[in-house]
Amino acid sequence: MPWLTRLATIARRTGFPVVEVDGWKTRGHGPQPCVEGVVCHHTAGRDDMHIVRDGRPGLDGPLSQFWLRRDGTIFVVAAGRCWHNAPSTSEHHDNSSSIGIEAENNGREAWPSVQLLAYRMLCAELCREYELPASRVMAHREVNRGKPDPHSIDMSAFRADVARLLAKRQPAAPRLPELRPGDRSEHVVTLRRALGAANQTSTAYTAEDPDLMALVSAFKTKHHLGPGPDWTADCWTALNRSEKP
């Protein structure tokens, strides 16, 4: 199997925001030999996409093909083989036969519902693309005796949700909320990062931030989304389909 250069396209089918990490299409420990399973992880930290991309002492990156942020944003990190599960107790879930998803979580905190929905939908779309049953979605702890992750997720229920998504008995992901001046939301952080705003941590969607408003205006003009400062559902859709703002 060649490099998995369709991963961003697959991720966008979830309807959640997707960020393509620079260089992802040629990042990996060689090409991915095959895809026979999906392994779900938690990162045991926060703001740690760079560790998934670059590795840590004693283990070179990339460590997983995806990093899933707490707000449901999907980061595509690598198209090649990643060091995310070894030794594996399953021949379908080792580094050479499976895709890894590292979800941002410190290993103790509660899971945001939006992140869990993105997690399930990403697993479903990967299964759909590679013609896998939901049973091939496994927790790291289920295929590696020394691992505890992802913590507290009932994987039987998780797989049942993935199966429903594959059978199209589940509605599509809800659209992200529209943003208007004066709103505050974690989704504003997602937007700021996606557009490359100078301030990428504020939750405020405000007309008093000329940098953000200029980026919004430029994006809407480029994609023929009409005038005005509001960030609409159509804007989210256009952003998800765009490799670059």
C-alpha positions in Angstrom: 0.0 0.0 0.0 1.3 3.5 -0.8 1.4 6.5 1.4 -2.1 7.2 2.8 -2.5 10.6 1.1 -6.3 10.4 1.2 -6.4 10.7 5.0 -7.4 14.4 5.0 -10.2 13.7 2.5 -11.5 10.9 4.7 -11.3 13.1 7.8 -13.3 15.9 6.1 -16.2 13.5 5.5 -16.8 13.7 9.3 -17.9 17.3 9.0 -15.4 18.3 11.7 -12.6 20.9 11.2 -9.5 19.3 9.7 -6.0 20.7 9.9 -3.3 19.3 7.6 0.0 19.4 9.4 2.8 20.7 7.1 4.6 17.8 5.5 2.1 15.1 6.5 1.9 13.5 3.1 5.6 12.4 3.2 5.9 11.9 7.0 6.2 8.4 8.3 8.6 5.5 9.0 8.3 4.5 5.3 4.9 3.9 3.6 2.0 2.2 5.4 2.1 -1.5 4.3 -1.6 -2.1 4.9 -4.7 -0.9 6.8 -6.5 -3.7 8.7 -7.5 -1.9 11.8 -7.7 1.3 13.8 -6.2 1.9 17.2 -7.6 4.5 19.6 -5.3 6.2 22.1 -5.1 9.1 24.5 -2.0 11.3 24.5 -1.7 11.6 28.3 -1.1 15.3 27.9 -2.4 18.6 26.5 -1.4 20.7 23.5 0.9 17.8 22.4 0.4 17.5 18.7 4.1 18.2 18.3 4.9 15.1 20.3 2.8 13.0 18.0 4.5 14.5 15.0 8.1 14.6 16.3 8.3 11.9 18.9 9.8 11.9 22.4 13.1 10.7 23.9 13.6 7.1 22.9 10.9 7.0 20.3 11.0 9.0 17.0 7.9 10.5 15.5 5.5 10.3 13.9 3.7 8.4 16.6 0.2 8.3 15.0 -1.5 9.3 11.8 -4.0 11.6 13.6 -4.1 13.9 16.6 -7.6 14.7 17.8 -8.0 17.9 19.7 -10.5 18.3 22.5 -12.7 20.6 20.5 -13.1 17.9 17.8 -10.6 19.4 15.3 -8.8 16.6 13.5 -5.1 17.0 12.7 -3.7 14.9 9.9 -0.1 14.2 11.0 1.3 11.5 8.8 0.6 9.4 5.7 3.1 6.7 6.5 3.7 4.1 9.1 3.7 5.4 12.7 5.1 4.0 15.9 1.8 3.8 17.9 1.4 0.2 19.0 4.1 -2.3 19.7 4.2 -5.0 20.8 0.7 -5.7 19.6 -1.5 -8.7 20.6 -3.4 -8.4 17.3 -2.0 -9.0 13.9 -4.5 -6.5 12.6 -3.4 -3.7 14.9 0.4 -3.4 14.9 2.3 -0.5 13.4 2.4 -2.0 9.9 -1.3 -3.0 9.7 -3.2 -0.2 11.5 -3.9 3.5 11.7 -3.5 5.3 15.0 -5.5 8.1 16.4 -4.1 10.0 19.4 -6.8 12.0 21.2 -5.8 14.9 23.4 -6.5 13.9 27.0 -4.3 13.8 30.1 -5.5 10.4 31.0 -7.7 11.5 33.9 -10.0 14.3 32.7 -13.5 13.9 31.3 -14.0 13.6 27.6 -15.8 16.5 25.9 -18.8 15.2 24.0 -17.8 17.0 20.8 -14.4 15.2 20.9 -16.0 11.8 21.4 -18.4 12.4 18.5 -15.5 13.3 16.3 -13.6 10.2 17.5 -16.5 7.9 16.6 -17.1 9.6 13.2 -13.4 9.5 12.2 -13.2 5.8 13.1 -16.4 5.2 11.0 -15.0 7.0 8.0 -11.7 5.1 8.2 -13.6 1.8 8.4 -15.7 2.9 5.4 -12.7 3.9 3.3 -10.7 0.7 4.1 -13.7 -1.6 4.1 -13.2 -2.6 7.7 -16.0 -3.8 10.1 -16.5 -1.8 13.3 -15.0 -4.7 15.2 -11.6 -3.7 13.8 -11.7 -0.5 15.9 -9.8 -1.3 19.1 -8.5 0.6 22.2 -4.8 0.6 22.7 -5.3 -1.3 25.9 -7.2 -4.0 24.0 -4.3 -4.8 21.7 -1.3 -4.0 24.0 -1.2 -5.5 27.5 0.9 -2.7 28.9 -1.3 0.2 28.0 -4.3 1.8 29.7 -5.7 4.1 26.9 -8.0 5.6 26.0 -9.2 5.9 29.6 -12.8 5.3 30.6 -14.2 4.8 27.1 -16.5 1.8 26.9 -15.2 0.4 23.7 -18.1 -2.0 23.2 -20.5 0.9 23.1 -18.0 2.9 21.0 -17.9 0.2 18.4 -21.7 -0.1 18.4 -21.8 3.6 17.6 -19.3 3.2 14.8 -21.3 0.3 13.4 -24.5 2.5 13.4 -22.6 5.2 11.6 -21.4 2.7 9.0 -25.0 1.5 8.5 -26.1 5.1 8.2 -28.6 4.7 11.0 -27.0 7.7 12.8 -27.5 11.3 11.7 -24.5 13.2 10.4 -22.4 15.3 12.8 -24.2 18.4 13.8 -23.0 21.6 12.2 -20.7 23.7 14.3 -22.4 26.8 15.7 -22.6 30.0 13.8 -20.5 32.8 15.3 -21.5 36.4 15.7 -19.7 39.4 17.2 -20.1 39.1 20.9 -20.1 35.3 21.0 -17.6 33.3 23.2 -16.9 29.7 22.4 -14.1 27.1 22.2 -15.0 27.0 18.5 -13.6 30.5 18.1 -10.2 29.0 19.1 -10.6 26.4 16.3 -11.5 29.2 13.8 -8.6 31.4 14.9 -6.1 28.5 14.5 -7.5 27.4 11.2 -7.3 31.0 9.7 -3.9 31.7 11.2 -4.9 34.5 13.5 -2.3 36.2 15.5 -4.2 35.5 18.7 -4.9 31.7 18.6 -6.1 31.3 22.2 -9.0 33.7 22.7 -12.5 32.4 22.8 -14.0 35.8 21.9 -15.5 36.4 18.5 -15.4 40.2 18.5 -15.4 43.1 16.0 -12.8 44.7 18.2 -10.2 42.2 16.9 -9.3 43.7 13.5 -6.9 40.8 12.7 -9.6 38.2 13.1 -12.2 40.2 11.3 -9.9 40.8 8.4 -9.2 37.1 8.1 -12.9 36.3 8.2 -13.7 38.9 5.6 -10.9 37.6 3.3 -12.0 34.0 3.6 -15.7 34.9 2.9 -14.7 36.9 -0.1 -12.5 34.2 -1.5 -15.2 31.6 -1.1 -18.1 33.8 -2.2 -19.9 33.6 1.1 -21.3 37.1 1.2 -20.5 40.2 3.3 -20.8 40.8 7.0 -18.9 39.6 10.1 -21.0 36.5 10.9 -19.3 33.1 10.6 -22.0 30.9 9.3 -22.5 27.1 8.8 -21.6 27.6 5.1 -18.3 29.1 6.3 -17.5 26.0 8.4 -18.3 23.8 5.4 -16.0 25.8 3.1 -13.3 25.7 5.7 -13.5 22.0 6.0 -13.2 21.6 2.2 -10.3 23.9 1.9 -6.7 22.7 2.3 -5.7 26.3 3.0 -7.8 29.3 4.1 
